[in-house]
Amino acid sequence: MILTGAAITFGAVAAGTPKELNLGILGGQNATQQIGDNQCVKQFFDQELGVDTKLRNSSDYSGVIQGLLGGKIDLVLSMSPSSYASVYIKDPQAVDVVGIAVDDTDKSRGYHSLMVVKADSPYQKLEDLKGKAIGFADPDSTSGFLIPNQAFKQQFGGNVDNKYNNTFASITFSGGHEQDVLGVLNGQFAGAVTWASMIGDHNSGYTSGAFTRMIRMDHPDLMKQIRIIWQSPLIPNGPILVSNKLPPEFKQKVVAAIKKLDSDNHSCFIKAMGGQQHIGPASVKDYQQIIDMKRELTKGDR
C-alpha cells in the first residue's frame, strides 16, 4: 500500500481516541511479506487501543519520512537511523524516540553495512570491484547508502555522483536491501550493500538483517550463494518512533501499547522487526552522529 489518499490529521482531533492508527513500514523489502509480518501488530493495536490500524507500506523510505512530517503516519517500529535523521533535520519536534532495537542474543544495539558479492566470484575486497557495477539500496537508507557513501569517499575520494573518482563502472539505487542482494544473485551488480547484525549463526543469516527475511521468504540457501567482502563499523540500530501530532493522552497509550507488544507478544514484535530484538532505552543523543552525517550530506556534500 503506497502512501497516497486521504489520511486522518490527528492534530485536529480533540482529546480522545482516534478511529485510525497509521503504522509506517519502510519500503525496500517484499511488500507482501512486510504486510504479512505486521498483521499481528495490527491485530494487537486494534484490540489494545480500540482503533483500526492501517499498515502504510511505502514504496521507498521517503514515503515514511514525508508521512511522519505530514501527520499521515503515527508510529514506526523499525525506522532507518538515516531516515529518522531526515525527519529530525526537517522538524526536531515531529516525533519522539520510544526506544532503540536491542538484540535479544547479546544485548547489542547496532548492526553493520555490508558489501556482498556472489560466493563463486573472484572479488575478495572493495578494490577488486574497480570498474564493476555496484548497487546501493535507498538514498535514505543508513546501511544502504549513508554509511558506505562515507566510507567509499574516504577510501577512493570523489562522491557518489562521480562514482568515487570513477572507481566503479556504475552505481545504481536498486530501491532496497532485498533488491540489492537479488541484483548480485542475478548478475546485475558485481557487488551491492545490505545490512545484518553479524551476530549469531551465519547460515541462518544472523539474528537480524536483510538475509533473515530473504531466507524466510524463498532463498533458504542464500548464505551459500553470497559472500561478504566489506563490513562497516557498528551503526546504531533503528529507533522506534511515535508522532507528536497524536493527541497527548492517546500518544501515551500508543507508547504503552508498543512496549506491551514487545513484552506480551514478543514473537509478533520479532516478526515485525525482522530480527530477534526488543526495545531498549534511547534518545536523540544515540543518533546525533547519524544526524550530523545526514546534515552534511543534505548540504550538497555528496
Secondary structure, DSSP 8 states (H G I E B T S, - for coil): --S-S----GGGS-SS--SEEEEEE-SSS-HHHHHHHTHHHHHHHHHHHSSEEEEEE-SSHHHHHHHHHHTS--EESS--HHHHHHHHHH-TTSEEEEEEEEETTT---EEEEEEEEETTSS--SGGGGTTSEEEE--TT-IIIIIHHHHHHHHHH-S-GGGHHHHTSSEEEE-SSHHHHHHHHHTTS-SEEEEEE---S-GGGT-SBBHHHHHHHHT-TTHHHHEEEEEE-S-EE--EEEEETTS-HHHHHHHHHHHHHHHHH-HHHHHHHHTBSEEEE---GGGGHHHHHHHHHHHTT--
